[in-house]
Every structure is written in C-alpha cells, then in structure tokens.
Amino acid sequence: MPKPLAEILRPDNLDNYLGQKHLVGEKAVLRKSIESGNIPSMILWGPPGVGKTTLAFLISRQLSKVFFTLSAINSGVKDIRNVIEQAGKAGGDAILFIDEIHRFSKSQQDSLLGAVERGVITLIGATTENPSFEVISPLLSRCQVYILKDLEKSDLLALLDKAKVHLEEHSGKKIDIKENTALLRISGGDARKLLNAFELVVNSDNSEQPKITDEMVLEIVQQNLALYDKSGEMHYDIISAFIKSIRGSDPNAAVYYLARMLEAGEDPLFIARRLIILASEDIGNANPNALLLANEAFQSVKFIGMPESRIILSQIATYLACSVKSNAAYLAIGKAEKLVKQTGDLSVPVHLRNAPTKLMKEIGYGQAYKYAHDFPGSFAFQEFLPEKVSGIKLYEPGNNPREKEQKNTLRALWKSKYGY
C-alpha cells in the first residue's frame, strides 16, 4: 500500500519544517535548546496536523538519540516499562514520544515519572488538550510545555506547492490549481488534512491535466471524507455536528454523532467536557440543572470508563438536546468583555471598595454601602457599576419560563434602571 502524501512529504530536518517559527525559527527557544544538544522533557500542545509528531522525530534525528514511540490509544503500562527497560540498555540516551498523552490514565502517567526524573528517557508528549487538565502535576512539573499554533496561510500554500510538484513527478500529470480557497478552508490549519484532501482530489481526476477548482474540491471531499478520524481528519467536523445537533434540540442527530465518535475510539472524557460547556453556553439559566447533570455525567464517565460510559453519554446528550435553550449567560459575558475593552479600568464606586486600613476608612472606602441582608427581601437599591457605565444592561434573560421569572424579579427590584 503506497504511503500517504502527508507521510512522504514529512520534512527530514528543521530547516524544512513548516511553521512554529516561535519555537524552531532562528534563535527561537526550542531551536537553541536542540542545537545545544540538551533538551528537556517536554509536552507539545497544539491542534491536529501542525507538526507535533514531525517535530519530535526531527529532534531525535538531530540529536542522534534512540527514538521510541508509543500511542496512548493502544499502549499500556507494560509497553511503557518495556520501552524504559530498552532505553536503560541504550545508556539512557533515548527519546520516548507519546502521541495523545492526554489519553493516558493517571497510573500510566505515573509509570513514566521515575524514568523521566532519572533521565533514563527524555519524554516528548503530544496533546491536543490543555496539559494543565490532562497531564498529572508531578509529570507536568518535570516537562517544559511548548504551544504549537495553527499553520499560517503562507505555510499551507508552500506545502501545497511541494505536494503539487511531488504528485506531478510521480503521476505524470500536469496539475493546475486554479483555486485553493476550498482546500485551505477544509484544512483548518491542519497540514495532514490539506495534503489528504489534495491527494484525494488529484487522484479522483483521471485526466492528464486536472484543473483544481473550489467546486471540484468540495464535491469530491464531501463524498469521500465521510468517515470520522479521531486523529484529526474529521474530529472537529463531527464534534461540531454533535454540539450543533444538541443546540438545535435534535436528540436523534445528537446520539447518531455520539455513536460515530465512540465507534471511532474518541475519548469519552473529551465528549463529556464539551457537554459541560454546552450546558452553560446553550442552556444556562433556562435549566440550571443541565450544568449540574453534565458535570455529574463527566464524573461518572471518568469513574466508570468504557464501554458502559456510552450509556451515560447517551443519557446526558439526549437530555441536553431535549432541554429548553438559552444563551443569555454566554451573551452577557461577551457584552461585558467588549464593554471592559472599550472603557478600560474604571474606578470602582467608593462605597463598594474594601477598607482594610484606617486611612481607607477615613477617606470613605466602604462607607454608605448597604448590606443587602439588612433590608427587606435582602435587597437595597444602590449603584454597583462605575459611574461611566451606570445603567448598562449586559444580561438579558431569555424567553423561557425560568428566565421570564428572573426578568420579572429584576424588573421588580430595579424598576426602570436596567430596562427589564
């Protein structure tokens, strides 16, 4: 079976490595570390297809170190111990690359600690998830975290040119890329996705001079890239469809895309985390129980594991899909952030300020503040916003029973102040 184009065009040295100039460009921090021959154990954090695996390989090659690689999807503690044993026999001068390290359990990550601490291995972990949440603290403290960014348009176009030259040399075709917008959009900054789509389109055209247009690309790619790929090919498309189905109150589509992800081996905790976000962003105060149940579902999935967790995920996904929706809280924080950027650091009203010293009390800090619980209904009419933004309404309750009740309460308390 021929190698995929993405594998063939993988660079063989740092000078040919596209993107991540902030890490491996001239005089960049990681580049200097590599050139010194003394690299730390590290976590490479970034989206799919931006060169994490390639960078790990190039580091080992430039430093002439023994290179071991494991995938967290199908490796266990026994595999880790075998690699550590082999690395010890190699004099400890070895790199262990672990793809998707966020999928390792606590015990699996614990098994790496001793070898990393003793310098038996230099660990390079790759993850698309925030390592602060997914990598245990003792291991994270022994690693330098490097953040990789989406590839720039110029990087993707340069890669597309390389791919064109290679395919022309090996297929005998004369390829005319008339339009590239669809290819770039489909890639989403993912080099592997770009190359796979381009190769698919070229191979689908049997003519000697294929002309690549946006319409042609969309038609061919949509027909052929229907399968979900947990490593990144359709990862974000399927999770997007899943979330949008729940937001759109369609439990049937939601559970369908859930099955697609689970069948492909997606991390159940990744799905559960996204549901927690959705419960707040798309349901919010219309049904406060949604956030509580989504969080409970996450904890249950973490405790139970697969395959039973699929039932828990199905329950919470269908519950959230059937729930009344509101994005009022999401819109409120967006408006507030925009207002803060526009108005800067406005002074906090004097009566709301903390007064820890005698001087502060003497100049009025905290005076005239009305302690709400000292008043009927635990409410006292007073100003809480800086004068410049007084009366601005940032939170607009949604049109559903719970938030209508909130709106009525706010109107009764604040009268005409905020226009509720």
C-alpha positions as CSV (number, residue, x, y, z in Angstrom):
1,M,0.0,0.0,0.0
2,P,1.5,3.4,-1.0
3,K,2.4,5.8,1.7
4,P,0.0,8.8,2.2
5,L,1.3,12.1,0.8
6,A,1.5,13.5,4.3
7,E,4.0,10.9,5.2
8,I,6.0,11.2,2.1
9,L,6.4,15.0,2.5
10,R,7.3,14.8,6.1
11,P,10.5,17.0,6.4
12,D,13.8,15.5,7.3
13,N,15.4,18.5,9.0
14,L,14.4,21.6,11.0
15,D,15.2,23.9,8.1
16,N,12.5,22.3,6.0
17,Y,10.0,22.3,8.9
18,L,7.0,24.5,8.2
19,G,5.5,26.8,10.8
20,Q,6.2,27.2,14.5
21,K,8.9,29.8,14.0
22,H,8.3,31.0,17.6
23,L,9.8,27.6,18.6
24,V,12.2,26.4,16.0
25,G,12.9,29.5,13.9
26,E,16.4,31.1,14.0
27,K,17.4,31.8,17.6
28,A,14.0,30.6,18.9
29,V,13.9,29.0,22.3
30,L,13.4,25.3,21.3
31,R,15.8,25.6,18.4
32,K,18.6,26.8,20.7
33,S,17.9,24.0,23.1
34,I,18.1,21.4,20.3
35,E,21.3,22.9,18.9
36,S,22.9,22.8,22.3
37,G,22.2,19.1,22.4
38,N,20.5,19.3,25.7
39,I,16.7,19.3,25.5
40,P,14.2,19.0,28.5
41,S,11.4,16.5,28.6
42,M,8.5,18.4,27.0
43,I,4.8,18.5,26.2
44,L,3.9,19.7,22.7
45,W,0.4,21.2,22.9
46,G,-1.4,22.2,19.7
47,P,-4.2,21.3,17.3
48,P,-4.0,18.3,14.9
49,G,-1.8,18.4,11.9
50,V,0.6,21.2,12.9
51,G,3.7,19.1,13.2
52,K,3.9,17.7,16.7
53,T,5.0,14.2,15.7
54,T,7.3,15.5,13.0
55,L,9.0,17.9,15.4
56,A,9.6,15.0,17.9
57,F,11.1,12.9,15.1
58,L,13.4,15.7,13.9
59,I,14.6,16.4,17.4
60,S,15.6,12.8,17.9
61,R,17.3,12.8,14.5
62,Q,19.3,15.9,15.0
63,L,20.4,14.8,18.4
64,S,21.1,11.2,17.2
65,K,19.2,9.7,20.0
66,V,17.4,6.3,20.1
67,F,13.7,7.1,19.3
68,F,10.8,5.2,20.8
69,T,7.2,6.0,20.1
70,L,4.0,4.9,21.7
71,S,0.4,5.8,21.1
72,A,-1.7,6.4,24.2
73,I,-4.7,4.9,22.4
74,N,-3.3,1.3,22.3
75,S,-0.4,1.3,24.8
76,G,-0.4,0.4,28.5
77,V,1.9,0.4,31.5
78,K,3.6,-2.8,30.3
79,D,4.5,-1.1,27.0
80,I,5.9,1.8,28.9
81,R,8.0,-0.4,31.1
82,N,9.4,-2.3,28.1
83,V,10.5,1.0,26.5
84,I,12.1,2.2,29.7
85,E,14.0,-1.1,30.0
86,Q,15.2,-0.8,26.4
87,A,16.2,2.8,27.0
88,G,18.2,1.8,30.0
89,K,20.1,-0.7,27.9
90,A,20.8,2.1,25.4
91,G,22.6,4.1,28.1
92,G,19.6,6.3,28.9
93,D,20.3,8.3,25.8
94,A,16.8,7.9,24.4
95,I,13.7,9.9,23.5
96,L,10.2,8.5,24.1
97,F,7.5,10.1,22.1
98,I,3.9,9.5,23.3
99,D,1.2,10.7,20.9
100,E,-2.1,11.8,22.5
101,I,-0.6,11.6,26.0
102,H,-3.8,13.1,27.4
103,R,-5.4,9.7,26.9
104,F,-3.1,8.1,29.4
105,S,-4.6,7.3,32.7
106,K,-3.1,8.5,36.0
107,S,-1.4,5.2,36.6
108,Q,0.1,5.1,33.1
109,Q,1.5,8.6,33.5
110,D,2.8,7.7,37.0
111,S,4.8,4.9,35.4
112,L,6.8,7.5,33.4
113,L,7.8,9.6,36.4
114,G,10.8,7.6,37.7
115,A,12.4,7.3,34.2
116,V,11.9,10.9,33.4
117,E,13.3,12.0,36.8
118,R,16.4,9.8,36.5
119,G,17.0,10.9,32.9
120,V,16.6,7.3,31.5
121,I,14.3,8.8,28.9
122,T,13.6,12.3,27.6
123,L,9.9,12.4,27.3
124,I,8.1,14.2,24.4
125,G,4.4,14.1,24.8
126,A,2.0,15.4,22.2
127,T,-1.5,16.5,23.0
128,T,-4.4,18.5,21.5
129,E,-5.8,19.0,25.0
130,N,-4.8,21.5,27.7
131,P,-2.0,19.7,29.6
132,S,-2.9,21.5,32.8
133,F,-6.0,19.4,32.9
134,E,-4.9,16.2,31.3
135,V,-1.3,15.6,32.5
136,I,-0.7,14.8,36.2
137,S,1.1,17.6,38.1
138,P,4.2,15.6,39.0
139,L,4.8,14.7,35.4
140,L,3.9,18.2,34.1
141,S,6.3,19.8,36.6
142,R,9.2,17.8,35.0
143,C,8.3,18.9,31.5
144,Q,8.5,22.1,29.5
145,V,5.3,22.9,27.7
146,Y,5.6,24.2,24.2
147,I,2.5,25.5,22.4
148,L,2.2,24.9,18.7
149,K,0.0,27.1,16.6
150,D,-2.2,26.5,13.5
151,L,-0.1,26.8,10.4
152,E,-0.2,30.2,8.6
153,K,-1.7,30.5,5.2
154,S,1.7,31.0,3.7
155,D,2.9,27.7,5.3
156,L,-0.1,25.9,3.8
157,L,0.5,27.3,0.4
158,A,4.1,26.4,0.5
159,L,3.1,22.8,1.4
160,L,0.6,22.7,-1.4
161,D,3.3,23.7,-3.9
162,K,5.5,20.9,-2.6
163,A,2.6,18.4,-2.9
164,K,1.9,19.6,-6.5
165,V,5.5,19.1,-7.5
166,H,5.7,15.7,-6.0
167,L,2.4,14.4,-7.5
168,E,3.4,15.8,-10.9
169,E,6.7,14.0,-10.8
170,H,5.2,10.7,-9.7
171,S,1.9,10.7,-11.6
172,G,2.9,12.3,-14.9
173,K,0.0,14.7,-14.6
174,K,0.2,18.4,-15.1
175,I,-1.8,19.9,-12.2
176,D,-3.4,23.3,-12.5
177,I,-4.6,24.7,-9.1
178,K,-7.0,27.3,-10.3
179,E,-8.5,27.9,-6.9
180,N,-7.2,27.0,-3.4
181,T,-9.8,28.6,-1.1
182,A,-11.7,25.3,-0.5
183,L,-8.5,23.3,0.2
184,L,-7.3,25.9,2.7
185,R,-10.7,26.1,4.4
186,I,-11.0,22.3,4.6
187,S,-7.6,22.1,6.1
188,G,-8.4,24.4,9.0
189,G,-4.7,24.9,9.5
190,D,-4.1,21.1,9.5
191,A,-1.2,20.1,7.2
192,R,-2.2,16.5,7.1
193,K,-5.8,17.3,6.3
194,L,-4.7,19.6,3.5
195,L,-2.5,17.0,1.9
196,N,-5.0,14.2,2.2
197,A,-7.7,16.3,0.6
198,F,-5.4,17.5,-2.2
199,E,-4.2,13.9,-3.0
200,L,-7.8,12.7,-3.0
201,V,-8.9,15.4,-5.4
202,V,-5.9,14.8,-7.8
203,N,-6.3,11.0,-7.8
204,S,-10.1,11.4,-8.4
205,D,-9.4,13.2,-11.7
206,N,-8.3,10.7,-14.4
207,S,-7.3,13.4,-16.9
208,E,-3.7,14.2,-17.6
209,Q,-4.2,17.9,-16.8
210,P,-6.5,18.1,-13.8
211,K,-7.8,21.6,-13.0
212,I,-8.4,22.1,-9.3
213,T,-11.4,24.4,-8.5
214,D,-13.2,25.1,-5.2
215,E,-16.4,23.5,-6.5
216,M,-14.5,20.3,-7.5
217,V,-12.7,20.1,-4.2
218,L,-15.9,20.4,-2.2
219,E,-17.8,17.9,-4.2
220,I,-15.0,15.2,-4.1
221,V,-14.0,15.8,-0.4
222,Q,-17.6,15.7,0.9
223,Q,-18.2,12.4,-1.0
224,N,-15.1,10.7,0.2
225,L,-14.1,12.0,3.7
226,A,-17.3,10.9,5.4
227,L,-15.5,8.7,7.9
228,Y,-14.6,10.2,11.3
229,D,-10.9,10.1,12.2
230,K,-10.1,10.6,15.8
231,S,-6.6,11.7,14.9
232,G,-7.9,14.8,13.3
233,E,-9.3,14.2,9.8
234,M,-13.0,14.7,10.8
235,H,-12.5,15.2,14.5
236,Y,-13.7,18.8,14.7
237,D,-16.4,18.4,12.0
238,I,-18.1,15.6,13.9
239,I,-17.9,17.2,17.3
240,S,-19.2,20.4,15.7
241,A,-22.2,18.5,14.2
242,F,-22.8,16.8,17.6
243,I,-22.8,20.1,19.5
244,K,-25.0,21.8,16.9
245,S,-27.5,19.0,17.0
246,I,-27.9,19.3,20.7
247,R,-28.1,23.1,20.5
248,G,-30.8,22.6,17.8
249,S,-32.8,20.2,20.1
250,D,-32.4,17.1,17.9
251,P,-31.6,14.1,20.2
252,N,-31.7,11.8,17.2
253,A,-28.9,13.5,15.4
254,A,-27.0,14.0,18.7
255,V,-26.9,10.3,19.6
256,Y,-26.0,9.5,16.0
257,Y,-22.9,11.7,16.1
258,L,-22.2,10.4,19.6
259,A,-22.1,6.9,18.2
260,R,-19.8,8.0,15.3
261,M,-17.3,9.3,17.8
262,L,-17.4,6.4,20.2
263,E,-17.2,3.9,17.4
264,A,-14.0,5.6,16.2
265,G,-12.5,5.5,19.6
266,E,-12.9,9.1,20.6
267,D,-12.0,9.9,24.2
268,P,-15.3,9.8,26.2
269,L,-14.0,12.5,28.6
270,F,-13.4,14.8,25.6
271,I,-17.1,14.4,24.7
272,A,-18.2,14.9,28.3
273,R,-16.2,18.1,28.7
274,R,-17.8,19.6,25.6
275,L,-21.2,18.7,27.0
276,I,-20.4,20.7,30.2
277,I,-19.5,23.7,28.1
278,L,-22.7,23.3,26.1
279,A,-24.9,23.0,29.2
280,S,-23.8,26.5,30.2
281,E,-23.4,28.2,26.8
282,D,-26.6,26.9,25.2
283,I,-28.9,26.1,28.1
284,G,-27.7,28.2,31.0
285,N,-30.3,29.7,33.4
286,A,-33.2,28.3,31.3
287,N,-32.5,25.0,33.0
288,P,-29.7,25.3,35.7
289,N,-29.9,21.5,36.3
290,A,-28.3,21.0,32.9
291,L,-24.9,22.1,34.1
292,L,-25.1,20.1,37.3
293,L,-26.1,16.9,35.4
294,A,-23.5,17.5,32.7
295,N,-20.8,17.8,35.4
296,E,-22.1,14.6,37.1
297,A,-22.0,12.8,33.7
298,F,-18.4,13.8,33.3
299,Q,-17.5,12.5,36.8
300,S,-19.5,9.3,36.1
301,V,-17.7,8.7,32.7
302,K,-14.4,9.3,34.4
303,F,-15.3,6.8,37.2
304,I,-17.0,4.1,35.1
305,G,-15.0,4.0,31.8
306,M,-15.9,2.4,28.6
307,P,-18.0,0.6,27.3
308,E,-20.6,1.5,29.9
309,S,-19.9,5.2,29.7
310,R,-21.6,5.3,26.3
311,I,-24.9,4.9,28.1
312,I,-24.2,7.8,30.4
313,L,-23.1,10.0,27.5
314,S,-26.3,9.0,25.6
315,Q,-28.4,9.9,28.6
316,I,-26.9,13.4,29.1
317,A,-26.7,14.1,25.3
318,T,-30.4,13.4,24.8
319,Y,-31.3,15.2,28.0
320,L,-29.5,18.4,26.9
321,A,-30.9,18.1,23.4
322,C,-34.5,18.0,24.8
323,S,-33.9,20.8,27.3
324,V,-35.2,24.4,26.8
325,K,-32.4,26.6,25.5
326,S,-30.9,29.9,26.3
327,N,-27.6,31.6,25.5
328,A,-28.2,34.6,27.7
329,A,-25.3,34.0,30.1
330,Y,-23.0,33.4,27.1
331,L,-24.1,36.7,25.5
332,A,-23.8,38.6,28.8
333,I,-20.1,37.8,29.4
334,G,-19.4,38.6,25.7
335,K,-21.0,42.0,26.1
336,A,-19.2,42.6,29.4
337,E,-15.8,41.7,27.9
338,K,-16.5,44.1,25.0
339,L,-17.5,46.9,27.4
340,V,-14.4,46.4,29.5
341,K,-12.2,46.6,26.4
342,Q,-14.0,49.8,25.4
343,T,-14.0,51.6,28.8
344,G,-10.8,50.3,30.4
345,D,-10.2,50.1,34.1
346,L,-13.0,52.3,35.5
347,S,-12.9,53.2,39.2
348,V,-14.9,51.0,41.5
349,P,-17.6,53.1,43.3
350,V,-16.2,54.2,46.7
351,H,-18.9,52.6,48.7
352,L,-18.0,49.1,47.2
353,R,-14.3,49.3,47.9
354,N,-12.5,47.2,50.5
355,A,-11.2,49.2,53.5
356,P,-8.5,47.2,55.2
357,T,-6.6,50.2,56.7
358,K,-7.6,53.1,58.9
359,L,-6.7,55.7,56.2
360,M,-9.0,54.0,53.7
361,K,-11.9,54.1,56.1
362,E,-11.2,57.8,56.9
363,I,-11.4,58.7,53.2
364,G,-14.7,57.0,52.7
365,Y,-13.9,53.5,51.4
366,G,-16.8,51.2,52.1
367,Q,-19.0,53.9,53.7
368,A,-22.6,54.2,52.5
369,Y,-22.5,50.6,51.4
370,K,-25.9,48.9,52.1
371,Y,-25.6,45.3,53.3
372,A,-28.4,43.6,51.4
373,H,-29.4,41.2,54.1
374,D,-30.2,44.2,56.4
375,F,-33.1,45.1,54.2
376,P,-36.5,43.6,53.4
377,G,-36.2,40.9,50.7
378,S,-32.4,41.1,51.1
379,F,-32.3,43.9,48.6
380,A,-31.2,47.6,48.8
381,F,-31.4,49.9,45.8
382,Q,-27.8,51.2,45.2
383,E,-25.2,51.6,42.5
384,F,-22.8,48.7,41.7
385,L,-21.4,49.8,38.4
386,P,-18.8,52.5,37.8
387,E,-20.5,55.9,37.1
388,K,-19.5,55.9,33.4
389,V,-21.3,52.6,32.6
390,S,-24.2,53.0,35.1
391,G,-27.5,51.6,33.9
392,I,-26.0,49.5,31.1
393,K,-27.8,46.1,30.7
394,L,-25.5,43.2,29.9
395,Y,-27.7,40.3,31.0
396,E,-30.9,39.9,29.1
397,P,-32.9,36.8,30.3
398,G,-34.1,34.5,27.6
399,N,-37.7,33.9,26.6
400,N,-38.4,30.8,28.7
401,P,-40.3,30.1,32.0
402,R,-37.3,30.2,34.3
403,E,-35.7,33.3,32.8
404,K,-39.0,35.1,32.4
405,E,-39.3,34.7,36.2
406,Q,-35.8,36.1,36.6
407,K,-36.7,39.0,34.4
408,N,-39.8,39.7,36.4
409,T,-37.8,39.7,39.6
410,L,-35.1,42.0,38.2
411,R,-37.9,44.4,37.0
412,A,-39.5,44.5,40.4
413,L,-36.1,45.2,42.1
414,W,-34.5,47.6,39.7
415,K,-37.7,49.4,38.4
416,S,-36.6,51.2,35.2
417,K,-32.9,51.3,35.9
418,Y,-31.8,48.5,33.6
419,G,-34.9,48.4,31.4
420,Y,-36.1,44.9,32.3
